[in-house]
């Protein structure tokens, strides 16, 4: 906060009066609604605008430095005629740094009242449209309106953004695909998103037909924020189950690797603006209202509830709990009052009307049964209530109850705590001694976002009416000293974790998340909402066939290492044996006397020797190099460092135990290794079991000559001293010993085990035994972070490259003609 009690004015557009070279830090805040009030001037018939000082979007500005220029992009709460839009837009930009979106009326209706409120909002609050009477089914037209509206918002951001310097912060579920449009236009834009609603569990979220598009939209951000770990956990689970993405904690920060970019996850509940609340408490109207309320409810304990009118706020459940309390504790009749302030509904529909009807019927029944001519146990205030009046009720109430069945955050408890603390001015006005003890009691639902941060509150399951009634009784009968301790604990947290702290912390994390933007090369791939940016190291580029063929032609002692699965044969292929095309092209390369060609695979030697039987001069390293054969006529060599395989008798029973306990898992038994696969198991359970199996095996094998590795959906145990890297090293040193040191080394692979080969090649070729460094082409398959310098997109690209090398081989066998034609047609 800048000045307590005052929200700092918005910076004027272009207000930098200093040196023109000074770079002003700029933030662009994007949300569904602008932080403005609007009304027509009766005399001039012109629109007049003012700042909405209760808007979170305006208050978060206090978390930025005073020099920061803040722009807002969003819609107005009123509809502006087309012929007035240009004038209004200019006025809002000049006076308030606001850029209005002006969605057409029909689009706004389908976007907000349609897709946002009738489909996303219920789903994110765990309500599925099981039948037409309970929620609206997915409507493709409403989804298209949502996407169109997001595109308009993105276009407005593009009108004002300086993409290299500005930070963009997008807010809430209305704009979850907007990041895709921005990232597509500006690959390196600094982009954050904060979700103010709950994020549902994967079992609920996966029912959404456009689930992947929305997830990819959020993953096009650099930082995604949530109020609680539960919401973040659900998002991460959805990314894992639906997109196959893994996450890890990096120095305390959760990060998702998404095509070479790290998308960070921020978990921090929003706070309140202390200055704004205290300034309202200092108003004379607030003090007057407090005295009025105290007089109205003299001799009674006031319980306050302030909620929007919707089906998720649990107002009727709250009333049932009060009814239960009055029934089981008759002596409280006439002594307690629930004041329920109902904010106007944000959506429309029969569910809102049903909730309102049930609330009024329940309140009427309670008042008829337990009330009297001068006493109503339930007072419902269903009208627009100004801030000073709400603050007055907060200040008077001995207990506040928030009983929502599902809510993103809910700041009512925070506001209640601040108002119960009061201010020196209010104390003086009310005749309260400055050192008098402050108390407050909270009964909060365990299903709301602020619940984890309020450790002194009485947490309840709102569906358990008896438990809520008991909690209310405990709250209003608790000793004053304990109430004071709970209040002090809450006030310390709320006052130190205000909205400025939240905004400052989010922006600091966004800056850190974007630190590597310009140290990497970026590519945009994918169409429409499937667009994403691949971010890789600067020296990483696609391997050009012309480039490698040129080097191939001018060299005479070539070493070629090829992985098998995912490199010369696609992972997706049902047929795992090599195609005739692969056999043919490898045959040409092997027959060139200048080449030493090896297939280096994790597969067993029987399969590999059978598949590559036609290739007389092909070298094969099976099971990551445990078995090695220099050509078809030579004997298989076994790794001398790994002769002891007795550890397999320990590992297999342990793996069988986990296989029996994990549906969809299986064991692959190799001659030198054992592999536990869990790709067909439940993603979360399989991953959890893999981690447990890894720990279990590392423990029982601590004194055995074996290593345990975890890979993509596998846990593998293999002998120590066996790796693809050692195969490459052995072959290269053998060439040196034979007096034919390599002057060309090519290595292509697609997974983690191949990274060992890339690393080994680089360390071996620069060793003193090689007087002249060869030309090196380490190449991974797929655009992803790698120790290789080059990449090819897929196995088809690998085969094309091999065809190019075969065409340049010498001598050329006669049966190569069809390869020559095929290659020339692709080039």
N, C-alpha and C positions, 0 to 999 in steps of 0.2 A: 504493500500500500504506500502511496505517496504521502498523503496527509490524512490522518484519521478523521473520519466523518465526511470526507469529500471524495467523490470520484473525479479523478483528474479529467480535464476537458480533452476532447479528441484533438489530435494534432491537426492543424490546418493543412490543406493540400499545398504542397510546395512551400512549406514554412521554413525551410532551411535558409536563414539569412546570412550564414557565414560564407566561407570560401566555397566557390562552386565545385571545387575538386573534392570536398568532403563527402564521403559516402554515408548517407543516412540509412540506418538499418530499417528494413521494412518487413512487416508481417501482414499476410493476407488471411483474414478469418472468413471462412465460408460456412454458412449455415442456412437452414431453410428460411428463417425469418431474420430480417435486419433488426438491430436494437433501437427501433424508433417507434414513436407514436405519431399518428397522422390524423389531421382533421381539416375540414374546409373552413376557411374564413368566411363568415356570413356576409361581410361587407364587400370584400374583393372577389369572392368566389374562387380564391386561389388556395392551393393546398399548403398547409402549414405543418412543419415537422419539428419534433423535439426528441431528445434522447430518452430512452427507457432506462432509467437508472437502476431498475431492478433486474435488468437483463444480465445474465451470466457473461454473455459475449462482450458487453461493455466493461463489466467488472474485472474480467481476466486481464485487461490491459494494464492493470496495476502491477502485474508480475513482470512487465517489461521495463527496460530502462526508459527514463524520461525522454531520451532523444529518439526513441523508436517511433517510426511512423506506421500507424495501423490502418489498414483498409478493411472494409467489410463488404462481402458479396452475399446477397440473399434477396428474398422477396419481401414486399411490403404487406402489411396486414389488411390493406384495402386495395381495391381494384382501381387502376388509373386508366382513364380513356386514352386511346391510341394517340389522339392529337395532342395530349398533354405530356406524354411519356418523355420526349426529348428534353423538354424544359425541366421536368421534375428530376430527371437523371442528372442534368447539369447542376442543378441546385444541391442535390444530395452529395454529389462528388465534391463540390466546392466547399460546402458548409460542414459536411459530416464525414468525408472520406468514405461514403457508402455508394456501392454500385448495385442498383436494383436489377432484378432479372426480368420482371414483367412477363410472367408466363401467361399465355392465352387462357381465358376463363375455363374452357373445356379441358385443356391440358392440366391446369392446376387442380381441377376437380378430380380427374382420373389419377393424377400423380399423388396428391396428398390425401384426399378423402378416400380414394380408391385403393391404390396399391399400398401406400404407407400405412393408413389407418385400418383398412379392412383385411390386409393380408400380412404385411410385415409385423405390425404392432402386435396382433394376437399371437402370431407364431413365435415371436421373440419372448412372449409372456406365457408360452407353453399351452396355447389354445389351438387345437387342430380342428379344421372344418370337417368333422366326421359326418355331418349331415347338413343340409341347407339351412336348418334352423339354428345351427351353431357355427356361425362364421361363413364367410364367402369362400368358395372354391377358387383355385388359381385361375386367373383370367389373363390370357396372353396379351390382350389389348391394353390392360392396365399396366402390365410389365413394360410394354413398348412405350407407354406414356412416362413411366418412371425413368427409363433410359433416355428418352427425349428431353425430359426436364433436367436430368443430370448433365446432358450435353450442353444445354443452354447455360447452366451454371458454370460449366468448365469454360465455355466461350467467353463469358464475362470475366472470369479470372484471367484468361489470356489477353484480354484488352488492356489490363493494367500491370501485368506481371513483368518484372525483370528477372528472367529465369535463372540467371547465374548467381544472383544475390538474395532474392526474396525467399522467405519461408512461407509455406502455405499450410494452414491448419484447418482441416475439414471436420465438421461436427455432425455426428449422429446418423441414424439409420436412413434418413431421407436421401443421403448422398453417397451411398456406398459404391457406386460404379463410377463416380466422378474421377477418382484417382486414375482410372484406366485412360480416360481421355487426356488428362494432363500429362501422364507419363508418356503417352504416345507422341505428344507434341514436343515435350521437353524431357529427354531421357534422364537428365541429371537434376531435375527439379527437387528441391528440399520439401518433402511432403509428409505431413503428419495427419493422423485421423484419431478422433476420440469418439467412442461409442457411449452414449449416455443412457442407453437402455440395457437390459440384460442381454447376454448372448446365450441362446438355448443349448442344451446338450445335443450331441450329434444325432441322437435318436429322433429328436424333434426337427432339428435343422435339415436333416437329410431328406425330409418329405418335400422340401421346396424344389420345384422343377428347375429353377435357375440358380441352384445352390453354388455351382462351380463358378458362374459368372460373378457372383457377389464376393465369393472368397478371393478370386483373382483380382477383383477390384481393390479389396483391402490390402492384398499382397503387393500391389503396385505402389504402396506407401513405403516410407522408410521407417516409420514408427507408428504402431497401432496401440491405442490406449484403452484400458478398461478400468472400471471402478474396483473390481475385486478379482482375486485369483481364480475364483470359480468361473467367472465369465471368460477370463483369458484361457483357462484350462479347456473349456468347451470349444473355444475357437481353435486352439492348437489341436485338439482331438479331431475336429472337422477337417483341418488341413491334412492331418495324418491319414484319416480314413478315406477322404474323398479325393485328395490330390497326391497322396503318398509322400508327403513332406515330413521330414524329421526335424526336431528342434533340440537345442541344447542351451545350457546356461553358460554364458561367456563372461567370466569375472562378475557374476552376480546379475547379469542382464540376460534375459531370455531372448534367443535369436533363432529365426528360421532361415535356413539357406534356401533361397529361391532363385535358381538360375545364376548363381554366382553373386547375387546381391544378398546381404543379410538384412532381413526385416526384423526389427526389434519390437519387443512387446513391453509396454509400460503398464504397471499396475499401481494406480494411485487414485483414491476417491477425491472428487471435487470438494472444495470447501465453500464457506460463505464469505461475504464481504463484510468484515467486522466494522469498518468505518460507516458503511451504509446503514447497518442495523443500529449502531450506536447513535447515528445522527437522527434516525427515526425515533429512538427512545427519548431523545432530548427535546422532541417537539412538544409544545404546550398541549396540543390536541391529544397526544398519547397519554400524558399525565392526567388530563381531564377524563379520558376514556377509562383509565385504570380506576380512578375513584368511582366512576359510574358503575363499572362492573363489580367492584368490591361492595358497593352499596346494594346492587341488584342481588348478589349471591351471598349476602352477609350470613355468617354462621354455617356456610356450606363449603365443602371441598370441591374445587373445580377441576375436572379432567378435560383437557383440550384435545381435539382431533381436527386436523385441517387436511383435506384431501380433495383431489379432483373427483368428479363424478364419473367413474368408469368401473367396469366389472372387476378390475384387478386390485382396487384399493381396499377391498374388504370392509367397507363401511357397515354393511348389514351384519357381518360376522362380529364386528366390534359392538354393535347394538345388542346382539344376542348375548355377548359376554356380560354386558352391563345388566341385562335382564336376569341372567343367571346369578350374578353377584347380589342383586337386590332380593332375589328369591331365597338364596341360601343364607343371606345376612340381613334379615328384616330390620335390624337396628340401624342399618345404614340408610334406610328410606327417610328422605327429608334432609339427609346430611351430605349427599354427593350429587353432583350434576355433571353430566357429559355435555359439553358444548361442541357440537360438530359443525364446523364451517365447511361448506361445500363450494369448491371453486367451480367455475363454469366448465362443462365438458369440452375437451379439445376435439373430439370426434363426434360423429352423429351416427345414428342407427338404432335398431331395436334393442341391442344389448344395453345401450346407455339408458334408454327409456325403462327397460326392465329393472336395471339396477336402482334407478331413481324411485320407481314404484315400490320396490321391495323395501327400500330404506324408509320411505314415508309410512308405509303400512306397519313396519316393525316399530318405529318411533311412536306412532299413534297408539299401538297396543300397549307398549311399555308405560306410556304416560297415563293411559286409562286405568291400567291395573295398579301401578305403584305411585301414581301422582295424586295430587289433591288440589283444591281450588287455588292455593298459593304456591304450589310446588310442581314443577315438571322435571322429572329425572333426566330427560333428553331434550336438549334445545338445538334445533337445526337452523342454521343461518344459511339460507340458499339465495344469495344475492352477491353481486360484486362487493367485496370487502376490501377497503383500502389498507395499505401497509400499517399505518399507525394503529388501526383497530386490531389487526392480527397481533401486532406486537404487544398491545395492551392485554389481550387474552393470554398470550404466552406468559407475560410477566405475572399475571394473577394466578394462573393454573398451578396446582401443586403436583400435577402429573400430566404427562403428555403420552398419548398412545398412537402409534403408527402400526396399523394392523394389515398392511397390504399383503395379498397372497403372492404377489410378484411385482417388484419395482426395481428400476435400474439403480437409483441412488436414494433419492428422497432426502431433502435438506431440512425438512420440518424439525427433526430432533436437534440439529445444530442450531437453528434459529431459536428454538425454545431455550436451549442452554444459555445462549448469549443474552436473551431477554431476561432470564431469571437472574443472571449476574448483575444486570442493570448498569447504570452509569452514575458518576458523582452528581451530575445535574439532576437526574431523575430522583436520586436518593434525597437530594436537598428539597426538591419540589414535593416529594411524598412524605418528608419528615422521617426518613429512614437513616439510622446512624451508619456512617461509612464503614465501621468495623463490624457491623452486624453480620451473622453467618448467612451464607446463601445456600439454598437447597434446590434440588430439582430431582424428579424421578421420571424415568423413561421406561415405557413398555413398548418394545419394538419387535416386529416380525423378523424371524430369522431368514426370511426370503427377500430382504431388501438390501441394497448395496451398502448402506451406511452401518449396518448391523455389526460387521467385524471390527469396525473402528471404535465402537461404543462398548467397551468391556465392562463398564459399570451398569449398563442397562439390564433390565429383566427381559431376556429374549424368549419369544413364544412362537409356537406353531399356531398361526391364525385359524387353522381349521379345528383346533382343539378348544372348543368353547369353554370347557371346565378349566383348562390350564390358563386361558386368558383371564377368566374371572378371578382365579386364584392370584394371578400376577397383579391384577388391579388392586385386589385387597392388600397384598403384600406392599405394594407401592404406597398406598394411602395410609397404611398403619405403621410403616417403618419408622424407627427411631430417628430423630432429627440429626443426631451426630453422624449416623451412617449415610443419611441423605446428603449431608454436607460433604462427606468424603467422596462420595460418588460424583457429586456435582463438580467438586474441585478437579478431580481427575479428568472429567469430560471437558471442562472449560480449558484446561491446559492444552488438551489436544486440539480442540476446535479453534482456539485463538492462535495457535502456532501453525496449524495446517489450513490456512484460509485460502481463498480463491487465488490470491496473488502467489502464494507458495506453490499451489498446484500448477498454475500457468508457467511460472518460472522453471519449475522442475521439468515440465513437459518439454519446454523449448530447449532447455539445456541438453536433455536426452536426444532431442531431434538433431541438434547441432552435432552431437557426438556420432549419431547414426549416419550422418551425411559426410563425415570427415574424409572418407576415402572416395568420394564421388569422382574427383578429377584425377585420381591416381590409377584409374582403370579405364579400359576401353569398353564401350557399350554398343550393343546391337538391339534393335527392336525386332521382335519376331511375333508371329501369330496374327490372326485376323480378328476384327471386331472386338468383342469383350474378352476374347482369349489372348489379347495382346499382352506381352510382358517384355521386360528388358533383360538381356543377358549381359552381365558385367564381369569382365575378365581382365587379367593383367595386361599391361600395354604391349608386351612382346608376343602375346598370344594371337595367332592368326591362322586362317584356313590354309592348309597345305596345297599349294598350286601344283597341278600335274606338270605343267611346263617347267616350273622351277626345279622340281626333284628329278625330272627326266634329264634336264641339262646337267645336273650334278652326276647323275647315274652314268651318262655317256662318257664323261671325262675321268671316271675313276675305274680302277682295275681290281681292287680287292674289297669286295662288298660283303657286309654282314647284314642279314635281314632277319628280324625277329617279329613273329606274328602271334598274337593271342588268337584263341579260337572262338569261343562263344561271345557273341556281341561284336566281333571284329570281322571275321570272314564269313560267319553265319549269324543272321539276326537272332536276338533273344526271343523275338515273337514267333519265330519259325517253329512249327510243330515237328517238321522233319529236321533232326539234329545233325544228320550226316551232311558232308559238303556237297554242293551242287557240282554237276559236270563242268560248269564254267570255272569254278574255283580250282578243281583238280587240273583242268587244262592249263590255266594261267600259271599255277604253281609249278607244273611240270616244265614249262618253258623257262621259268626263273631258275629252277634247280639244274637244268641241263646246261645253263651258261657256266662255263668253268671259272668265271670271275666271281661267282656268287656262292656264299654259304647261307643257306636258308633254313630257319628253324621255326617249327610250330611249338609255342610254349603255352601249355594249358594246364588247368587244374583237373581235367578229365583223366580217367584211367588209361593205362597203356594199351589194353586190349581193344577198346573202342577206337582209339587214335590209329593204332597200327592197322586195323581192319579197314578203316575209312581211307587211309592214305597209302594203301598197299601198292597202287600203280606208280607211286613216286619213288623211284629208286634212290635218288640223291637227297631226299628231304630228311633233315634232322628233326627229331621229336623229343621234347621234354614233357613228360607226363607227370601228373600230380604235383604241379608247381616245381618240377625239377628233381623229385625223388628218384624217378627213373629217367634215364637219358640215353638216346640212341642217335649216333652220328649219321647213319644212313640205313637203308633197308637191310643190307647184308651184314651189318655189324651187330654185335650183341648188346643187349640192354645193360647199362651201367647203373648200379644202385649207389645212392649217396653214401659215402663212407662215414659221414658224421652222424648218421641216423640209423644205424643198424638195429638198435634196440627198440622194438615196438611193443614191449610187454605192457606199456601204459594203456594200450587199447583195451585190455581186459578190465581196467579201472573205469575208463571213459564210457564204454558201451552200456553198462548197466545204468549209469547215471543218466545218459541220454534217453534210454528206454523209459526211465521213470518220468522224465519231462514229456516224452512223446505220449505216454498214456494219459498224462494230466492235461495235455494241450491238444484239443481237437483241431485237426488240420495240419499238424506237424508230422514230419517223418525223418528217418535217419538214412543217410547215404553212406554206405560202407565202401571205402577205397582200400587199396593194399597198404597204403602208408598213412591214411588219414581217416577221420570220421567227421561227418558234416551233419549238423542238425538244421533242417529247413523249417521255416515257419511262415512262408509266404501265403499259405492258404488258411492260416489261423486268423482269429480276430486280431486286427492290427494292434490294439492297445494291449490285449492280453498276451499276444505273441511276443511283442516287444518287451513287456514286463518279464515274461518267462525267460526270454533270451538273456536279459541282464542278470537274472537270478542264476541261470545255468552258467553264464560266464564266471560269476563270482564263485559258484560251487566248484566248477572244474579247476579254476586257478588255485583254489584251496587244496583240493585233493591231489593236484599235479605239481605242487610246489617243489618236490624233490625229484621229479621225473624229467627226462630229456624231451619234453614236448612243450609246444606253445599253443595258447588258446587265442583265437582271433574272432572278432565279431564283424560280419560284413552285411551286405544288403540281404536281409531276411535269413541270415544264416549265422550259426556259431560253428566254427571249424577248429578241430584239434589236429595238429600236424607235427612232425618231428622238428626239433630244434635244428637250426642250420640249413633249413630247406626253404628256398624262395626263388621266384622267377629272376630276381636280381642276381643271385649267385649263378644261375644258368648263363645269363648274358655275360657275366664276368668270366666264367670258365671258357666259353666259346671264344671270346675276344683274346684272352691270354693264350689259348691254344693256337690261334692264328698267328700271334706274335712269335710264339715258340717255333712255329713251322716256317718262320721267315717270310710270312705274308701278312704283315701288320695291316689292319683295315684302313682304307682311306675313305670309306663310305659306310655309315652305320644307320640303318633305319629300324625303328621299333614302333609297332602300332598295337595298342591295347585299349580296353574300355573301362576297366574297373580298378579297385584299390590295389590288387595284387600286381597289376601292371605298372603302378607307380614305382614299385621296387626296381623294375627293369629300367625305367627312365632315369632314376637316381643312380643306379649302378653303372649305366652306360656313361653318364657324365663324369662320374668319379674315375672310371677305368681308363677312358680315352685321354684323360689329362694326367695320367700317371707317368712317371719317368720312363717306363718301359716303352712308351710310344714316343718316338722322336718328333713326329709331326702329327698334330691333331687331325683326325678325319673330319669329313663333313657329316654332321649329325642331324638326323631327322626323327626326333622323338614326337610321336603323334598320338593323341587320345581320340577316342571316338565319341562324339557329342560335345557340344559347347558347355564346358564345366570347368571349375578350378582344377588345375593339374600341374604337375612338375614338367609336363611336356610343353614344348614351345609352339606346337602346331595342333590343329584339330581337323577332323573330317566329320561330316554330319552323321553318317550311318554306315552300316556294313556295305551297302550298295556303292557308296563313295570309295570305300576301301578297295573293292573289287575293280572299280574303274581305274583307280590309281595303279593297282598291280598290273592291269592290262596295259597301261601306259608304259610301265617299266618293261613288261614282256615285249612290247613292240620295239623297244630300244635295245633289247638283248642281242647278244652276238655269241655263237651263230644262231640264226633264226631257223627253227625247224619249218618244214613245209606246211605242217598243219596249223601254223600260226595265222594263216591268211584271214580266217574269219575274225580273229581277235583284232587284227590290224584294222579291218573295216569297221568293226564294232566300236573300237576306240576313237577312230577318226570321226565317226558320226557323233559321238558324245562330245568331243572337243569342238 
